[in-house]
Amino acid sequence: MGEIASLLGAGLLQAFEPLNFGMIIAGCMAGLFIGAMPGLGSVNGVAILLPVTFLVPPTAAIIFLAALYYGAMYGGAISSITLGIPGASTAVATVFDGRPMAQKGLANQALMAAAIASFIGGTISIVLFTMFAPPLAELALKFGSQEEFALMVLAFATFIGLGGDDIPKTIFSILLGLVMAAVGFDIISGQPRLIFFDMVEFQRGIGFLVLAIGIYGIGEMLWTLEKTGGKVKIENVKTTLAEFKENLGQIKKYLPTTSLGSALGFFVGTLPAAGATPASLMAYGLAKTFSKDPDSFGKGNISGVAAPEAANNAASTGSMLPMITLGIPGSPTTAILLGGMIIWGLRPGPLLFANNPDFVWGLIGSMYVANFVTVALNLALIPLFVRVLAMPFTILTPVIFILCFVGVFATTDRMFDVWLMLILGLGGYLLRKLNYPVAPAVLAIVLGPLAERSMRQSLISSRGDVTTFVNPVEHPIALICIILAIALMLYPVYLGYRRKKEREVAKSP
């Protein structure tokens, strides 16, 4: 513990360096704004602003994007409560009680509860992150190519097993991502593959940045624009010092559910397919279950605002744990962060702690600082954000599109990538319209090349022996991961069978 404390102290000092601290403030501000705007959210914000970070050193860049991520988690509650439109899917559960509170004239109370619960959830999860990260990284040092491949399979299986009822669509999305990841030159033979229409430009492969901005910057915005029609109805928020003090006194009402949501959110966030959205919904369900007055939920219960907000902020930190220690993103946002780190020449995984300790502990230190900065900015700027939200969405959308175009062209300097971004954006929009999940495709784009390299290295070293992945003597960790992956993929089959049996029992006289 003493060693961790000294490393954390060094990380905190690094976070307070002028450039890094400036990045934290800028990231938190941008995140709050992006999170508050319907249809944006952390994934879109990180994807759109990723090119900007190439102007600063990698540590400052990831600190900025991580702060943006936290800020967006906070900001999502603002539009959920005042507009009744979630800023992102992570804030869906906040609408259930936040919107009724706003309609009763208690918007300020709901917004403050969301901010304080987010702070508590973020703080608890950061402490847990600091405790769990070093031992997990130490365990991961024992991983060879077989273990890495098995871990990638487990990540994909998690998406299939826990990704919802429509398994075929999830599998299709993963396969689509793997196909796009395979475009370019073969990593072993150097032969070109999947060069569509024999276009030379595809030999470079499909850039991760182009894909991320296309799907999330263009596709998601088109989807949101269609859904909202550019029309929003906002609830007025009045904030006075007396109301602020009164709201502080209500913390004890929702502290138990906030603490529960924080712990739950962190551990759910560490699962590759889970992330903040299911964590917030699960926290809301638990808060309602353990409440003395469950009937009040959905009608303006303050615990129904606090619990999901604590959970989604805790999950955002939890999702970074597998990314940093294992190189596996725990959410779509961390998938984009992982892609950015690879572009910067950093390889997330256990060796990151050994090779780049300054980077890792600077990032962890920035988490503590960003959490304090974000809650302070959130509470201070709520009236401002509410006024900004009154701006028609049809004005904001062109600004975002311009940022997407500039971001891609400035990074790659090729018009081909701009056109490709537009095509991918339209593809992402069609996937959303047809209810295909986009996140598995993004995950496959990031993990596909890593999984392919690990698999081929394993087969070369074992002379083509496929059983190397399930050898209990040489690779017990790989075997455990494969067994878990199979169990996760069979889980939906079991659920379907159980539901069928329950329906048959219900129909029988």
C-alpha positions as CSV (number, residue, x, y, z in Angstrom):
1,M,0.0,0.0,0.0
2,G,2.9,2.3,0.8
3,E,4.3,1.9,-2.8
4,I,0.8,2.6,-4.3
5,A,0.4,5.7,-2.1
6,S,3.8,7.1,-3.2
7,L,3.0,6.4,-6.9
8,L,-0.4,8.0,-6.5
9,G,1.2,11.1,-4.9
10,A,3.5,11.4,-7.9
11,G,0.5,11.0,-10.2
12,L,-1.4,13.8,-8.4
13,L,1.6,16.1,-8.7
14,Q,1.7,15.3,-12.4
15,A,-2.0,16.1,-12.7
16,F,-1.5,19.5,-11.2
17,E,1.2,20.4,-13.8
18,P,0.0,23.5,-15.7
19,L,-0.6,21.8,-19.0
20,N,-2.3,18.7,-17.5
21,F,-4.4,20.7,-15.1
22,G,-5.5,23.0,-18.0
23,M,-6.4,19.8,-20.0
24,I,-8.5,18.6,-17.0
25,I,-10.5,21.9,-16.8
26,A,-10.9,22.0,-20.6
27,G,-11.9,18.4,-20.8
28,C,-14.4,18.7,-17.9
29,M,-16.0,21.8,-19.5
30,A,-16.2,20.2,-22.9
31,G,-17.6,17.0,-21.4
32,L,-20.3,18.7,-19.4
33,F,-21.4,20.5,-22.6
34,I,-21.2,17.4,-24.8
35,G,-23.0,15.3,-22.2
36,A,-25.8,17.8,-21.8
37,M,-26.5,18.0,-25.5
38,P,-29.0,15.3,-26.7
39,G,-27.4,12.8,-29.0
40,L,-23.8,13.6,-28.3
41,G,-22.6,11.8,-25.2
42,S,-19.1,10.7,-24.3
43,V,-18.5,8.4,-27.2
44,N,-19.3,11.0,-29.8
45,G,-17.4,13.7,-27.9
46,V,-14.2,11.6,-27.6
47,A,-14.5,10.6,-31.3
48,I,-15.0,14.1,-32.6
49,L,-12.3,15.7,-30.4
50,L,-9.7,13.0,-30.7
51,P,-7.8,14.7,-33.5
52,V,-7.4,17.8,-31.4
53,T,-5.3,15.9,-28.8
54,F,-2.5,15.2,-31.3
55,L,-1.4,18.8,-30.6
56,V,-0.3,17.9,-27.1
57,P,1.8,15.1,-25.5
58,P,0.1,11.7,-25.0
59,T,-0.3,12.0,-21.2
60,A,-2.0,15.4,-21.6
61,A,-4.1,14.1,-24.4
62,I,-5.4,11.0,-22.5
63,I,-6.0,13.2,-19.4
64,F,-8.1,15.6,-21.6
65,L,-10.2,12.8,-23.1
66,A,-10.6,11.0,-19.8
67,A,-11.8,14.3,-18.2
68,L,-14.2,14.8,-21.1
69,Y,-15.5,11.3,-20.4
70,Y,-16.2,12.1,-16.7
71,G,-17.7,15.4,-17.7
72,A,-20.1,13.8,-20.2
73,M,-21.3,11.4,-17.5
74,Y,-22.2,14.4,-15.3
75,G,-23.7,16.4,-18.1
76,G,-26.1,13.7,-19.3
77,A,-28.3,14.3,-16.3
78,I,-28.8,18.0,-17.3
79,S,-30.8,17.3,-20.5
80,S,-32.4,14.2,-19.0
81,I,-34.0,16.4,-16.2
82,T,-34.6,19.7,-18.0
83,L,-35.6,18.3,-21.4
84,G,-36.7,14.8,-20.7
85,I,-34.2,13.7,-23.4
86,P,-31.2,11.7,-22.2
87,G,-27.9,13.3,-23.3
88,A,-26.7,9.7,-23.8
89,S,-28.0,6.2,-23.3
90,T,-26.2,6.2,-19.9
91,A,-28.6,8.8,-18.6
92,V,-31.8,7.0,-19.7
93,A,-32.7,5.9,-16.1
94,T,-32.2,9.5,-14.8
95,V,-35.2,10.6,-16.9
96,F,-37.6,8.2,-15.0
97,D,-37.7,10.4,-11.9
98,G,-35.7,13.4,-12.9
99,R,-38.2,14.6,-15.5
100,P,-41.2,14.3,-13.1
101,M,-39.2,16.3,-10.5
102,A,-38.6,19.1,-13.1
103,Q,-42.3,19.2,-14.0
104,K,-43.1,19.6,-10.3
105,G,-40.7,22.6,-10.2
106,L,-37.9,20.7,-8.4
107,A,-35.5,20.7,-11.3
108,N,-32.8,22.4,-9.2
109,Q,-33.2,19.7,-6.5
110,A,-32.9,16.9,-9.1
111,L,-29.8,18.5,-10.8
112,M,-28.0,18.9,-7.6
113,A,-28.8,15.4,-6.4
114,A,-27.5,14.1,-9.8
115,A,-24.2,16.1,-9.4
116,I,-23.6,15.1,-5.8
117,A,-24.4,11.4,-6.5
118,S,-22.1,11.5,-9.6
119,F,-19.3,12.9,-7.4
120,I,-19.8,10.2,-4.7
121,G,-20.0,7.4,-7.4
122,G,-16.9,8.8,-9.1
123,T,-14.9,9.0,-5.9
124,I,-15.7,5.5,-4.7
125,S,-14.9,4.0,-8.1
126,I,-11.6,5.9,-8.4
127,V,-10.5,4.5,-5.0
128,L,-11.5,1.0,-6.1
129,F,-9.6,1.6,-9.4
130,T,-6.4,2.5,-7.5
131,M,-6.7,-0.6,-5.3
132,F,-7.5,-3.1,-8.1
133,A,-5.3,-1.8,-11.0
134,P,-1.8,-2.8,-9.8
135,P,-2.6,-6.4,-8.7
136,L,-4.6,-6.9,-11.9
137,A,-1.7,-5.6,-14.0
138,E,0.7,-7.9,-12.1
139,L,-1.6,-10.9,-12.9
140,A,-1.8,-9.9,-16.5
141,L,2.0,-10.0,-16.8
142,K,1.7,-13.8,-16.9
143,F,-0.2,-13.5,-20.1
144,G,1.3,-14.9,-23.3
145,S,-0.2,-14.8,-26.8
146,Q,-2.5,-17.7,-26.0
147,E,-3.9,-15.9,-22.9
148,E,-4.3,-12.6,-24.9
149,F,-6.3,-14.3,-27.6
150,A,-8.5,-16.1,-25.1
151,L,-9.1,-12.8,-23.4
152,M,-10.2,-11.2,-26.7
153,V,-12.5,-14.1,-27.3
154,L,-14.0,-13.6,-23.9
155,A,-14.5,-9.9,-24.7
156,F,-16.5,-10.7,-27.8
157,A,-18.4,-13.5,-26.0
158,T,-19.4,-11.0,-23.3
159,F,-21.0,-8.8,-25.9
160,I,-22.9,-11.7,-27.4
161,G,-24.0,-13.2,-24.0
162,L,-24.8,-9.9,-22.2
163,G,-25.6,-7.7,-25.2
164,G,-29.3,-8.2,-25.2
165,D,-31.9,-10.5,-26.8
166,D,-31.0,-10.0,-30.4
167,I,-27.9,-12.1,-30.6
168,P,-27.8,-12.5,-34.4
169,K,-27.6,-8.7,-34.8
170,T,-24.8,-8.5,-32.2
171,I,-22.8,-11.2,-34.0
172,F,-23.3,-9.5,-37.4
173,S,-22.0,-6.2,-35.9
174,I,-18.9,-7.9,-34.6
175,L,-18.3,-9.7,-37.9
176,L,-18.7,-6.4,-39.7
177,G,-16.1,-4.8,-37.5
178,L,-13.7,-7.7,-38.0
179,V,-14.1,-7.4,-41.8
180,M,-13.2,-3.6,-41.6
181,A,-10.3,-4.3,-39.3
182,A,-8.9,-6.8,-41.9
183,V,-8.8,-4.3,-44.7
184,G,-5.2,-3.5,-45.8
185,F,-2.1,-5.7,-45.7
186,D,-1.8,-9.1,-44.0
187,I,0.2,-8.7,-40.7
188,I,2.2,-11.8,-41.4
189,S,2.6,-12.3,-45.1
190,G,2.4,-8.6,-46.1
191,Q,-0.1,-9.5,-48.9
192,P,-3.0,-7.0,-49.7
193,R,-6.4,-8.2,-48.7
194,L,-10.0,-7.0,-48.9
195,I,-9.0,-4.1,-51.2
196,F,-12.6,-3.0,-52.2
197,F,-13.0,-2.1,-55.8
198,D,-9.2,-2.5,-56.3
199,M,-8.8,1.0,-54.8
200,V,-5.2,1.8,-53.8
201,E,-6.4,3.9,-50.9
202,F,-7.7,0.9,-49.1
203,Q,-4.2,-0.6,-48.9
204,R,-3.6,1.6,-45.9
205,G,-6.6,0.1,-44.2
206,I,-9.6,1.9,-42.7
207,G,-8.3,4.3,-40.1
208,F,-9.8,4.0,-36.6
209,L,-10.3,7.7,-36.4
210,V,-12.2,7.8,-39.7
211,L,-14.4,5.0,-38.5
212,A,-15.0,6.4,-35.0
213,I,-15.9,9.9,-36.2
214,G,-18.0,8.5,-39.1
215,I,-20.1,6.2,-36.9
216,Y,-20.4,8.4,-33.9
217,G,-20.0,11.9,-35.2
218,I,-22.1,11.6,-38.4
219,G,-24.2,8.5,-37.9
220,E,-25.4,9.2,-34.3
221,M,-26.1,12.8,-35.1
222,L,-28.3,12.0,-38.1
223,W,-30.1,9.5,-35.9
224,T,-30.7,12.0,-33.1
225,L,-31.7,14.7,-35.5
226,E,-34.4,12.4,-37.0
227,K,-35.5,11.3,-33.6
228,T,-35.9,14.8,-32.0
229,G,-36.8,16.7,-35.1
230,G,-34.7,19.5,-33.8
231,K,-37.4,20.5,-31.3
232,V,-37.0,20.5,-27.5
233,K,-39.1,21.7,-24.6
234,I,-37.0,22.9,-21.7
235,E,-38.1,23.2,-18.0
236,N,-37.0,26.4,-16.2
237,V,-34.4,26.0,-13.4
238,K,-34.1,28.5,-10.6
239,T,-31.0,28.4,-8.4
240,T,-30.6,30.5,-5.3
241,L,-28.2,30.2,-2.3
242,A,-31.1,29.2,0.0
243,E,-32.2,26.4,-2.3
244,F,-28.6,25.3,-2.6
245,K,-28.3,24.9,1.2
246,E,-31.7,23.2,1.4
247,N,-30.7,20.7,-1.2
248,L,-27.4,19.9,0.6
249,G,-29.5,18.8,3.6
250,Q,-31.3,16.2,1.5
251,I,-28.1,14.1,0.8
252,K,-28.9,11.7,3.7
253,K,-32.1,10.7,1.9
254,Y,-30.3,9.2,-1.1
255,L,-26.8,8.4,0.4
256,P,-27.5,4.6,0.9
257,T,-28.8,4.1,-2.7
258,T,-25.9,6.3,-4.0
259,S,-23.3,4.1,-2.2
260,L,-24.9,0.9,-3.5
261,G,-25.1,2.3,-7.0
262,S,-21.4,3.3,-6.9
263,A,-20.1,-0.1,-5.9
264,L,-22.5,-1.8,-8.4
265,G,-21.5,0.6,-11.2
266,F,-17.8,0.1,-10.8
267,F,-17.9,-3.7,-11.0
268,V,-20.5,-3.7,-13.9
269,G,-18.3,-1.2,-15.7
270,T,-15.3,-3.5,-15.7
271,L,-17.3,-6.0,-17.8
272,P,-16.4,-5.6,-21.5
273,A,-20.0,-5.5,-22.8
274,A,-21.7,-3.9,-19.9
275,G,-20.6,-0.3,-19.3
276,A,-22.6,2.6,-17.8
277,T,-26.0,2.1,-19.4
278,P,-26.9,-1.4,-17.8
279,A,-25.1,-0.3,-14.6
280,S,-27.4,2.8,-14.3
281,L,-30.6,0.7,-15.1
282,M,-29.5,-2.0,-12.6
283,A,-28.9,0.6,-9.9
284,Y,-32.3,2.2,-10.5
285,G,-33.9,-1.3,-10.2
286,L,-32.1,-2.0,-6.9
287,A,-32.9,1.4,-5.5
288,K,-36.6,0.8,-6.2
289,T,-36.4,-2.8,-4.8
290,F,-34.9,-1.7,-1.5
291,S,-37.0,1.5,-1.1
292,K,-39.5,1.9,1.6
293,D,-41.8,3.6,-0.9
294,P,-41.3,1.8,-4.3
295,D,-44.5,3.2,-5.7
296,S,-43.1,6.7,-5.7
297,F,-40.4,5.7,-8.3
298,G,-41.2,7.1,-11.7
299,K,-43.2,9.9,-10.1
300,G,-40.3,12.1,-8.8
301,N,-38.3,10.1,-6.1
302,I,-34.9,11.8,-5.6
303,S,-33.3,8.4,-5.0
304,G,-34.4,7.4,-8.5
305,V,-32.1,10.2,-9.8
306,A,-29.2,9.7,-7.5
307,A,-28.8,5.9,-7.8
308,P,-28.4,5.7,-11.7
309,E,-26.2,8.8,-11.7
310,A,-23.8,7.3,-9.1
311,A,-23.7,4.1,-11.1
312,N,-23.0,5.5,-14.5
313,N,-20.2,7.7,-13.2
314,A,-18.7,4.7,-11.3
315,A,-19.0,2.5,-14.4
316,S,-17.1,5.1,-16.5
317,T,-14.1,4.7,-14.2
318,G,-14.6,0.9,-13.9
319,S,-14.6,0.6,-17.7
320,M,-11.1,2.0,-17.8
321,L,-9.7,-0.7,-15.5
322,P,-9.6,-3.5,-18.1
323,M,-8.5,-1.0,-20.8
324,I,-5.4,0.1,-18.8
325,T,-4.5,-3.3,-17.3
326,L,-5.5,-5.8,-19.9
327,G,-5.8,-3.7,-23.1
328,I,-9.5,-4.6,-23.4
329,P,-12.0,-1.7,-23.5
330,G,-14.9,-1.9,-21.0
331,S,-17.2,0.5,-23.0
332,P,-17.5,2.0,-26.5
333,T,-15.8,5.2,-25.2
334,T,-12.8,3.4,-23.8
335,A,-12.6,1.5,-27.1
336,I,-12.0,4.9,-28.8
337,L,-9.6,5.9,-26.0
338,L,-7.7,2.6,-26.6
339,G,-7.6,3.4,-30.4
340,G,-6.2,6.8,-29.6
341,M,-3.5,5.4,-27.2
342,I,-2.4,2.9,-29.9
343,I,-2.1,5.9,-32.4
344,W,0.0,7.7,-29.8
345,G,2.4,4.7,-29.6
346,L,1.2,3.5,-26.2
347,R,0.2,-0.2,-25.8
348,P,-2.4,-0.5,-23.0
349,G,-1.9,-3.7,-21.0
350,P,0.2,-5.0,-18.1
351,L,3.5,-3.7,-19.5
352,L,2.1,-0.2,-19.5
353,F,2.6,-0.1,-15.7
354,A,6.2,-1.2,-16.1
355,N,7.2,0.8,-19.2
356,N,5.1,4.0,-18.7
357,P,4.5,4.4,-15.0
358,D,4.4,8.2,-15.3
359,F,1.7,8.0,-17.8
360,V,-0.4,5.5,-15.9
361,W,-0.2,7.2,-12.5
362,G,-0.6,10.6,-14.0
363,L,-3.9,9.4,-15.5
364,I,-5.0,7.9,-12.2
365,G,-4.1,11.1,-10.4
366,S,-6.0,13.1,-13.0
367,M,-9.1,11.1,-12.2
368,Y,-9.2,12.4,-8.6
369,V,-8.6,16.0,-9.7
370,A,-11.1,15.8,-12.6
371,N,-13.9,14.5,-10.3
372,F,-13.6,17.5,-8.0
373,V,-13.3,19.9,-10.9
374,T,-16.3,18.5,-12.7
375,V,-18.7,18.6,-9.7
376,A,-17.6,22.2,-8.9
377,L,-18.2,23.3,-12.6
378,N,-21.4,21.3,-12.8
379,L,-22.9,23.0,-9.7
380,A,-21.7,26.4,-10.7
381,L,-22.7,26.3,-14.4
382,I,-26.1,24.6,-14.2
383,P,-28.0,27.8,-15.1
384,L,-25.6,28.4,-18.1
385,F,-26.0,24.9,-19.4
386,V,-29.8,25.2,-19.2
387,R,-29.7,28.3,-21.3
388,V,-27.4,26.6,-23.9
389,L,-29.8,23.7,-24.1
390,A,-32.5,26.1,-25.3
391,M,-30.5,26.5,-28.5
392,P,-32.3,24.7,-31.4
393,F,-30.6,21.4,-32.2
394,T,-30.7,22.2,-35.9
395,I,-28.1,25.0,-35.2
396,L,-25.8,22.7,-33.2
397,T,-25.8,19.9,-35.8
398,P,-24.0,21.7,-38.6
399,V,-21.3,22.8,-36.2
400,I,-20.7,19.2,-35.2
401,F,-20.6,18.1,-38.8
402,I,-18.0,20.7,-39.6
403,L,-15.9,19.6,-36.7
404,C,-16.0,16.0,-38.0
405,F,-14.9,17.1,-41.5
406,V,-12.1,19.3,-40.2
407,G,-11.0,16.6,-37.6
408,V,-10.6,13.9,-40.2
409,F,-9.0,15.9,-42.9
410,A,-6.6,17.7,-40.6
411,T,-5.4,14.3,-39.2
412,T,-5.1,12.3,-42.4
413,D,-4.7,15.0,-45.1
414,R,-6.7,12.9,-47.5
415,M,-10.1,13.7,-49.1
416,F,-10.6,10.0,-49.5
417,D,-10.9,9.6,-45.8
418,V,-13.4,12.4,-45.6
419,W,-15.7,10.7,-48.1
420,L,-15.1,7.3,-46.4
421,M,-16.1,9.0,-43.1
422,L,-19.4,10.1,-44.7
423,I,-20.1,6.6,-46.1
424,L,-19.4,5.0,-42.7
425,G,-21.6,7.6,-41.0
426,L,-24.5,6.7,-43.3
427,G,-23.8,3.1,-42.6
428,G,-23.8,3.7,-38.8
429,Y,-27.1,5.6,-39.2
430,L,-28.7,2.7,-41.1
431,L,-27.5,0.3,-38.4
432,R,-29.1,2.3,-35.7
433,K,-32.3,2.6,-37.8
434,L,-32.4,-1.1,-38.2
435,N,-31.7,-1.6,-34.5
436,Y,-28.3,-3.1,-35.0
437,P,-25.9,-2.3,-32.1
438,V,-22.9,-0.2,-33.1
439,A,-20.7,-0.8,-30.1
440,P,-19.7,-4.4,-31.0
441,A,-18.5,-3.2,-34.4
442,V,-16.3,-0.6,-32.8
443,L,-15.0,-3.1,-30.3
444,A,-14.1,-5.5,-33.2
445,I,-12.3,-2.8,-35.1
446,V,-10.0,-2.2,-32.1
447,L,-9.6,-5.7,-30.8
448,G,-9.7,-7.5,-34.2
449,P,-6.0,-6.8,-35.2
450,L,-4.8,-7.6,-31.6
451,A,-6.8,-10.9,-31.6
452,E,-5.5,-11.9,-35.0
453,R,-1.9,-11.2,-34.1
454,S,-2.2,-13.2,-30.8
455,M,-3.9,-16.1,-32.6
456,R,-1.3,-16.4,-35.3
457,Q,1.6,-16.0,-32.9
458,S,0.1,-18.8,-30.8
459,L,-0.4,-21.1,-33.8
460,I,3.1,-20.4,-35.1
461,S,4.7,-21.1,-31.7
462,S,2.7,-24.3,-31.3
463,R,3.2,-25.4,-34.9
464,G,-0.5,-25.2,-35.8
465,D,-1.7,-27.1,-32.7
466,V,-5.2,-25.5,-31.9
467,T,-5.3,-27.3,-28.5
468,T,-2.6,-24.8,-27.3
469,F,-5.5,-22.5,-26.3
470,V,-7.1,-25.1,-24.0
471,N,-3.9,-26.7,-22.6
472,P,-4.6,-26.9,-18.8
473,V,-0.9,-27.4,-17.9
474,E,0.8,-24.8,-20.1
475,H,-2.0,-22.2,-20.4
476,P,-4.6,-22.6,-17.5
477,I,-5.6,-18.9,-17.7
478,A,-6.4,-19.2,-21.4
479,L,-8.5,-22.4,-20.7
480,I,-10.5,-20.5,-18.0
481,C,-11.2,-17.6,-20.4
482,I,-12.3,-20.0,-23.2
483,I,-14.6,-21.8,-20.8
484,L,-16.1,-18.5,-19.6
485,A,-16.5,-17.4,-23.2
486,I,-18.4,-20.6,-24.1
487,A,-20.6,-20.2,-21.0
488,L,-21.4,-16.6,-21.9
489,M,-22.4,-17.6,-25.4
490,L,-24.6,-20.4,-24.1
491,Y,-26.2,-18.2,-21.6
492,P,-28.8,-16.6,-24.0
493,V,-29.7,-20.1,-25.2
494,Y,-30.4,-21.1,-21.6
495,L,-32.5,-17.9,-21.0
496,G,-34.5,-18.6,-24.1
497,Y,-35.2,-22.2,-23.0
498,R,-36.2,-21.1,-19.5
499,R,-38.6,-18.4,-20.9
500,K,-40.1,-21.0,-23.2
501,K,-40.7,-23.3,-20.3
502,E,-42.2,-20.5,-18.2
503,R,-44.6,-19.7,-21.1
504,E,-45.6,-23.3,-21.4
505,V,-46.3,-23.6,-17.7
506,A,-48.3,-20.3,-17.8
507,K,-50.5,-21.6,-20.6
508,S,-51.1,-25.0,-19.1
509,P,-54.3,-25.3,-17.0
